[in-house]
Amino acid sequence: MSDTINIVPAFGKKRDVAKLLGCCLRSVDYYMDRGCPYYKLGHKSVRFDMDEVRDWVKQKHKRRRGGEQ
């Protein structure tokens, strides 16, 4: 029996960010418009530093405890 470990690459594509955040590609575009950090490579390609994305999410979406508003 072997255990599989999901390893997230240091830099990822939109689909990697979508998988990390559990959202669709259109949501990643929305997050990019709202300030999610990314690097533009050429005319169409973008890459994301996955650690920067995690930090951005933590900063923008503070964790709340149950019952807090």
LUMNUKOL-320947 format. One line per field, with one value per residue: residue number from 1; residue in one letter; x, y, z of N, C-alpha, C, O in turn. Coordinates in nm, 4 decimals, decimal comma. Layout:
<pts>
pos	[NUM	...]
code	[A	...]
n_u	[X	...]
n_v	[Y	...]
n_w	[Z	...]
ca_u	[X	...]
ca_v	[Y	...]
ca_w	[Z	...]
c_u	[X	...]
c_v	[Y	...]
c_w	[Z	...]
o_u	[X	...]
o_v	[Y	...]
o_w	[Z	...]
</pts>
This chain:
<pts>
pos	[1	2	3	4	5	6	7	8	9	10	11	12	13	14	15	16	17	18	19	20	21	22	23	24	25	26	27	28	29	30	31	32	33	34	35	36	37	38	39	40	41	42	43	44	45	46	47	48	49	50	51	52	53	54	55	56	57	58	59	60	61	62	63	64	65	66	67	68	69]
code	[M	S	D	T	I	N	I	V	P	A	F	G	K	K	R	D	V	A	K	L	L	G	C	C	L	R	S	V	D	Y	Y	M	D	R	G	C	P	Y	Y	K	L	G	H	K	S	V	R	F	D	M	D	E	V	R	D	W	V	K	Q	K	H	K	R	R	R	G	G	E	Q]
n_u	[0,0853	0,0599	0,1076	-0,0206	0,1028	0,0065	0,1768	0,2332	0,3460	0,6148	0,5778	0,2856	0,0168	-0,2952	-0,4848	-0,3685	-0,3842	-0,6612	-0,7203	-0,5869	-0,7351	-0,9879	-1,1718	-1,3149	-1,1693	-1,2555	-1,3011	-1,0403	-0,9471	-1,1051	-1,0010	-0,7436	-0,7978	-0,8671	-0,6361	-0,4765	-0,1551	0,0525	0,2611	0,3320	0,4013	0,5165	0,2676	0,0199	0,0573	0,0551	0,1956	0,1912	0,3206	0,2902	0,3113	0,2888	0,0272	-0,1136	-0,0485	-0,1713	-0,4418	-0,4792	-0,4383	-0,6385	-0,8749	-0,9658	-0,9485	-1,2274	-1,3879	-1,6425	-1,9650	-1,8777	-1,9059]
n_v	[-0,1181	0,2179	0,5537	0,8534	1,1751	1,5033	1,7365	2,0726	2,2768	2,5223	2,7397	2,8034	2,7403	2,8894	2,6847	2,5400	2,7176	2,7357	2,4748	2,4670	2,6561	2,5585	2,6393	2,7730	2,8433	3,0936	3,2249	3,2534	3,4415	3,6563	3,6917	3,7711	4,0196	4,1464	4,1690	3,9458	3,8097	3,7696	3,6659	3,7930	3,6385	3,6967	3,7465	3,6168	3,4233	3,3469	3,3112	3,1866	3,2428	3,0100	3,0262	3,3021	3,3376	3,1910	3,3470	3,5893	3,5160	3,4516	3,7031	3,8618	3,7302	3,6889	3,4465	3,3219	3,2521	3,0188	3,1640	3,4272	3,7547]
n_w	[0,0000	-0,0854	0,0105	-0,1135	-0,1765	-0,2081	-0,3792	-0,4104	-0,6670	-0,6594	-0,8287	-1,0093	-1,2462	-1,3572	-1,3230	-1,1173	-0,9042	-0,8868	-0,8081	-0,5620	-0,4165	-0,4407	-0,6374	-0,9464	-1,2749	-1,3643	-1,1258	-1,0362	-1,2214	-1,1362	-0,8769	-0,9483	-1,0611	-0,8298	-0,6912	-0,6355	-0,6257	-0,9130	-1,1896	-1,5023	-1,8006	-2,1020	-2,3597	-2,2973	-2,0961	-1,7479	-1,4226	-1,0911	-0,7723	-0,5403	-0,2626	-0,2209	-0,3071	-0,1118	0,1153	0,0409	0,0354	0,3057	0,4186	0,2992	0,3585	0,6498	0,9048	1,0750	1,3823	1,4781	1,4920	1,5113	1,3708]
ca_u	[0,0000	0,1400	0,0383	0,0103	0,1157	-0,0131	0,2797	0,2006	0,4697	0,6446	0,5073	0,1787	-0,0707	-0,4285	-0,5528	-0,3097	-0,4442	-0,8009	-0,7189	-0,5469	-0,8418	-1,1147	-1,2611	-1,3039	-1,0735	-1,3111	-1,2781	-0,8989	-0,9424	-1,1654	-0,9029	-0,6348	-0,8464	-0,8781	-0,5043	-0,3991	-0,0252	0,0896	0,3674	0,2928	0,5103	0,4747	0,1390	-0,0943	0,0914	0,0767	0,2355	0,1633	0,4007	0,1844	0,3240	0,2321	-0,1183	-0,1600	-0,0375	-0,2729	-0,5719	-0,4825	-0,4481	-0,7658	-0,9880	-0,9291	-1,0162	-1,3227	-1,4362	-1,7859	-2,0490	-1,8299	-1,9511]
ca_v	[0,0000	0,3405	0,6783	0,9590	1,3077	1,6094	1,8396	2,1897	2,3361	2,6568	2,8275	2,7282	2,8020	2,9202	2,5627	2,5021	2,8068	2,6933	2,3512	2,5042	2,7308	2,4895	2,7265	2,7577	2,9327	3,2296	3,2840	3,2934	3,5701	3,7554	3,7190	3,8479	4,1579	4,1980	4,1877	3,8234	3,8287	3,6807	3,7123	3,7826	3,5911	3,7132	3,8108	3,5516	3,3328	3,3976	3,2121	3,2272	3,1893	2,9529	3,0796	3,4374	3,3232	3,1518	3,4642	3,6850	3,4664	3,4671	3,8452	3,9162	3,6561	3,6536	3,3294	3,3552	3,1417	3,0001	3,2598	3,5667	3,8261]
ca_w	[0,0000	-0,0889	0,0411	-0,2098	-0,1181	-0,3067	-0,3690	-0,4913	-0,7164	-0,6103	-0,9205	-1,0725	-1,3447	-1,3061	-1,2779	-0,9894	-0,8044	-0,8722	-0,7293	-0,4265	-0,3498	-0,4568	-0,7144	-1,0913	-1,3394	-1,3684	-0,9939	-1,0318	-1,2938	-1,0458	-0,7712	-1,0095	-1,0707	-0,6938	-0,6317	-0,6131	-0,6923	-1,0228	-1,2776	-1,6426	-1,8866	-2,2399	-2,3872	-2,2347	-1,9856	-1,6135	-1,3235	-0,9547	-0,6626	-0,4585	-0,1264	-0,2236	-0,3166	0,0225	0,2032	-0,0015	0,0821	0,4522	0,4498	0,2525	0,4144	0,7867	0,9601	1,1804	1,4637	1,4685	1,5621	1,4998	1,2522]
c_u	[0,0891	0,0520	0,0776	0,0091	0,0973	0,0899	0,2424	0,3309	0,4896	0,5767	0,4030	0,1029	-0,2057	-0,4978	-0,4972	-0,3663	-0,5891	-0,8104	-0,6848	-0,6617	-0,9784	-1,2172	-1,2422	-1,2039	-1,1250	-1,2922	-1,1333	-0,8815	-0,9959	-1,0656	-0,7850	-0,6742	-0,8523	-0,7448	-0,4261	-0,2680	0,0007	0,1984	0,3237	0,4155	0,4644	0,3368	0,0241	-0,0616	0,1091	0,1179	0,2147	0,2649	0,2984	0,1912	0,2660	0,0797	-0,1759	-0,1582	-0,1446	-0,4108	-0,5840	-0,5004	-0,5860	-0,8864	-0,9493	-1,0122	-1,1065	-1,3600	-1,5868	-1,8623	-2,0034	-1,8789	-1,8407]
c_v	[0,1234	0,4605	0,7807	1,0921	1,4086	1,7181	1,9522	2,2524	2,4777	2,7618	2,7448	2,8106	2,8301	2,7961	2,5148	2,5879	2,7672	2,5676	2,3805	2,5680	2,6636	2,5739	2,7002	2,8597	3,0763	3,2993	3,3292	3,4258	3,6831	3,7923	3,7987	3,9948	4,2247	4,2047	4,0622	3,8346	3,7233	3,7458	3,6896	3,7450	3,6006	3,7766	3,7492	3,4736	3,4064	3,2804	3,2725	3,1640	3,1405	3,0003	3,2200	3,4326	3,2864	3,2711	3,5678	3,6433	3,4846	3,6128	3,9009	3,8534	3,6044	3,5354	3,3731	3,2315	3,1343	3,1026	3,4045	3,6271	3,9130]
c_w	[0,0000	-0,0601	-0,0642	-0,1383	-0,2298	-0,2825	-0,4645	-0,5373	-0,6629	-0,6977	-0,9938	-1,1744	-1,2798	-1,2522	-1,1437	-0,8759	-0,7798	-0,7869	-0,5833	-0,3491	-0,3603	-0,5309	-0,8633	-1,1472	-1,3467	-1,2337	-0,9803	-1,1060	-1,2062	-0,9363	-0,8247	-1,0216	-0,9342	-0,6205	-0,5991	-0,6907	-0,8005	-1,1053	-1,4214	-1,7247	-2,0313	-2,2503	-2,3079	-2,1082	-1,8542	-1,5253	-1,1860	-0,8614	-0,5600	-0,3127	-0,1176	-0,2307	-0,1801	0,1178	0,1697	0,0487	0,2327	0,4919	0,4144	0,3209	0,5522	0,8343	1,0741	1,2566	1,4511	1,5502	1,5524	1,3694	1,1991]
o_u	[0,1839	-0,0636	0,1949	-0,0743	0,1635	0,0900	0,2224	0,4185	0,3934	0,5243	0,4285	0,1215	-0,2276	-0,5623	-0,5704	-0,3929	-0,6348	-0,8994	-0,7465	-0,6830	-1,0741	-1,3341	-1,1624	-1,1598	-1,0466	-1,2698	-1,1064	-0,8090	-0,9391	-1,0473	-0,7316	-0,5932	-0,8434	-0,7395	-0,3185	-0,2697	-0,0258	0,2248	0,2830	0,5192	0,3824	0,2943	-0,0608	-0,1475	0,1696	0,0803	0,2202	0,2922	0,2278	0,0879	0,2012	0,0115	-0,2759	-0,2538	-0,2026	-0,4871	-0,6881	-0,5703	-0,6434	-0,9891	-0,9056	-1,1318	-1,0664	-1,3632	-1,6516	-1,8284	-2,0808	-1,8917	-1,8591]
o_v	[0,1314	0,4666	0,7929	1,1179	1,4012	1,7834	1,9301	2,2788	2,5449	2,8610	2,6315	2,9316	2,7988	2,8013	2,4553	2,5383	2,7654	2,5560	2,3254	2,5383	2,7068	2,5798	2,6148	2,9502	3,1706	3,4203	3,4326	3,5135	3,7922	3,9102	3,8848	4,0837	4,3471	4,2410	4,0711	3,8660	3,6046	3,8654	3,5793	3,8111	3,5207	3,8507	3,8219	3,4600	3,5135	3,1658	3,3941	3,0444	3,2213	3,0130	3,2543	3,5136	3,3441	3,2939	3,6279	3,7260	3,5284	3,6426	3,9783	3,9190	3,4903	3,5267	3,4520	3,1208	3,2333	3,1264	3,4956	3,5572	3,9818]
o_w	[0,0780	-0,1019	-0,0996	-0,0514	-0,3333	-0,1781	-0,5839	-0,4549	-0,6256	-0,6471	-1,0348	-1,1874	-1,1628	-1,1475	-1,0646	-0,7664	-0,6655	-0,7026	-0,4922	-0,2316	-0,2959	-0,4927	-0,9019	-1,0765	-1,3363	-1,2292	-0,9191	-1,0590	-1,2027	-0,9060	-0,7547	-0,9954	-0,9247	-0,5030	-0,5400	-0,8098	-0,7816	-1,0929	-1,4578	-1,7187	-2,0766	-2,1616	-2,2563	-2,0210	-1,8487	-1,5500	-1,1680	-0,8708	-0,4997	-0,2469	-0,0187	-0,1680	-0,1374	0,1918	0,2601	0,0986	0,2819	0,5887	0,4910	0,3384	0,5676	0,8065	1,1596	1,2027	1,4170	1,6661	1,5819	1,2689	1,0987]
</pts>
